[in-house]
Amino acid sequence: MTDTNPFAAMMRLGETWVEQMNPAMKTFSVNGMEGFFPTMPASAMEMFFGKGLNPDGLDAKTRLTVTLTGLVILGAQAESQIRLTVRHLIEAGATKQEVAETIAQAGLFGGVPAMTRAMELATDELSKDDDA
């Protein structure tokens, strides 16, 4: 039986290409990589992700809130990205309450397992601030 799913076929092509370019990438995982990326200062985030791009557009905090929402709705599988987004959201001025509410609301669309996992990741990331 032939696979008629164009996305699955493209995924296989992409995987083959990456393996040919760098065989070590076959086992590469981004989970745990968030520790290698420093938290960007709020002013830099605003310049690159916020009003610096478009003075009449979204600010960095709003863009990061939308990003976190999307990551949760997609199943909260991108652990490093969720951790980085939570860390940057706090730097951009979000409160822990706003982070929790964002995750809870996204859970209405992404499901309870995604919401639970995202809350666990966010709680872990936010507790690092408490320890410092």
N, C-alpha and C positions, 0 to 999 in steps of 0.2 A: 504494500500500500504506500502510495506517495504522500509525503507531507505537503498539504496545500496551504499551510499557515505561512504567509510571507514573513511574518515577524520571527518565527522560529528559524526559518531558512536564513534570514539576515543575521540572526544571533549566532548561528553556527558558522557563517562566513566570517563574522567578526572574531569569534573565538579562534578560528583557524588562522586568520591573519595575525592576531596577537601572538599566538604560539610560534608562528614562523618568524616573526620579527624578534621575539625575545622569549625563548622557551621557559625561562624562569617565571614569566608572568602567569603560567598555567596554574600555579599554586599561590599567587599573590592575593592578599586580602587587605582591604583598607581598614578593617576593624582593628582598633588599637592605634591607628595612625594619628588620631587627634592630638595626642601628646606631643607630636613633632611640630604642630602648628601653633604659634603663639596667638594670644587674643589680640585682635587688631584694636587700636585705640578708637574710641567713639568718633573722634574727629576724622580719622581716616575712613572709617566705615561710611560716615555721612558723605564724604567726598566721592567715594567710589560706588557706593550702593544707594545713596540717598539723594538729597537735594542737589548735590554736586553734579549729578547726571542731568537732572531736569528740575530747575527751581520750583516748578509748579507740580512736580510729581510726588511720589511717596517718599517718606523719610526712611532712614535705615532701619529703625525699629519696626516700622510697619512692614517693610520688605522682609525682614527676618521673621516676623510673626507669620506672614503668609508662607514663607519657606517651611517653617516648623509645621504649620497646618498641613501642607502638602506631604511632608515626610511622614506624618502620622497617618494620613489618609491612605498612603501607599503601603501601609502595613508596618511601619516603624521598623523596617528591616535594615535601614542604613544607619547603623549605630553610631559610627564616627561622625557622620553628618549631623545627626541629632545632637550629639554632645557638643560639637562645634557651634551649632546654631544656638543652642541654649546659652552657652558661654558668651557668645557674641550678643545675644539678646540682652543679657544682663548688663554688659558693657555699654550697649546702646541706650540703656535707661529703663528697660522693662523690669518690673518687680517679679518676685517669685510667684506671687498670686497671678499675675498676668500670664506667665509661662504655664502655670497649672491650668488656668481657664482655657488657654489656647489649645492645650492638649486634650482637655476634656471635651471641648466643643468639636474638635476634629474626630474624636472618638465616636461621635454620632454618625459619622460618615465612614470611618475606617474600621469601626468595630471595637469591641471591648478588649480583645487581645492586643490590638495595636495600641490602644490607649494605655493599657496597663504597662506594656513594654516601654513605651515612650515616657510614662511617668517614672518608671524605675530608672531609666537612663538619665532623665532630667534631675531626679532626686539625687542620684549618685554624683552628677556633675555639680549640682548646687551645694551639696554637702562639702565639696572641696573648698569652697569659699568660707564655710563655717570653720573649717579646720585651720585655715591660714591665719 
